[in-house]
């Protein structure tokens, strides 16, 4: 019985620690987004290299040829191509992420609450 209580206490402490870390991480992400900082891994290609990749793709070069010419992976070139072809989806994804962050930290913004009461 004592072992069971001890194990349960340790489980609760681990769950509390997990929730606190999660909350701190989300708060840091909110502060970064509000400060205009990019969140996540930086781009492996510069803006000029991205434009060069798009130009090469539009002129008929294959993804593999462009990746080799720019010394990067084919996946990077495909991400650039897909992002160029779907800016509306990127805007929709960013809007969704902002709404999720507002729900997680309602003290940052209460706009979503006003929409529900109407």
N, C-alpha and C positions, 0 to 999 in steps of 0.2 A: 504494500500500500504506500509506504513512504517513497519507494522508488518511483511509483507512478506519479505521485505528487511532484517529486523533484523533476522528473522528465517533463511533465506538463508545464511546470514553472519555466523551465529552460526553453520549451517551445514557445511560450508566450513572450518571453524576453527576446527571442530571435525574431518573432513576428513583429514586435514593437520596433526593434532596431531596423528591420526591413522597411517598415512603413515610414519611419523617420528619414531614412536615407532617400527613399523614393520622393518624399515631400520636398526635401532639400534640393534634390536634383531638378524637380519640376519648377521650383521657385527660381533656381539659377537660370533655367532655360527661359522662363518668362522675363526675367531681368535682362538677359542677353537679347532677346527678341525686341523688347521695348527700347533698348539702347541702340538698336539697329545693327547689332553684330550678327554675323552669320553663325549659324549653329551647325555643327557637323564637320566632316572632313573637308579640307580645302580642295578646290579643283586641281587636277593634275596638269591641265593645260591652261595657258594664258588666254586672254580674250582674243588676241591676234591668231593664236594657234587654233582656237575654236572656229573662228571665222574662216581660216584657211581650210579646215576640215570640212566645213559645210560647203565651201566653194568647190572643193575637190569632189565631194559626193554629188553635188548637183551637176557637175560636168561629166559624170558617168564613172568615176573611179569606184572600186569596190571598197567595202569597209576594211578589208584586210590590207589593201594597198595603202589606204590613207593611214591606218594604224602604223604600218611599217615606216612610212615616210615621216611620221611625227614621233616615232619611237615611243609609242604607247600601246595599250591593249585594244583589242577589237571591241571589248565591252565598253570602254570609255568612248569610242567613236559612236557606238550604237546609242549610248546615253545622250550624247550631243545631238545626234540625228533625231532621236525620239523626242527630246525636249524641244527642238525646233519645230517639230511637226505637231506638237500638242501643247501650245502655251495656255490654252483654256483649261486643260486638265491640271497644269501646274498651279494656275490661279485658284482653281477649285480645291486642290489639295492644300494650298496655303491657307485658304479660308477655313477649311475643315480643321486644320491644326490650330488655328487661332481660336475657333469656337471651343475646341477641346480644352485648350489652355484656360479659357475663360471659365469653363465649368469646373476645372480643377482648382483654380484660384479665383473664386468669385469676388474677392476683395479688390482685384485688379480692375475689373470691369463689371458693370451691372446691366449692360445693354441687353443681354439675353433674357434677363428677368422681365424687363419692360415689354418685350415681345410676347411673352406668355400671358401677361395680365390683360392684354388688349383683346 
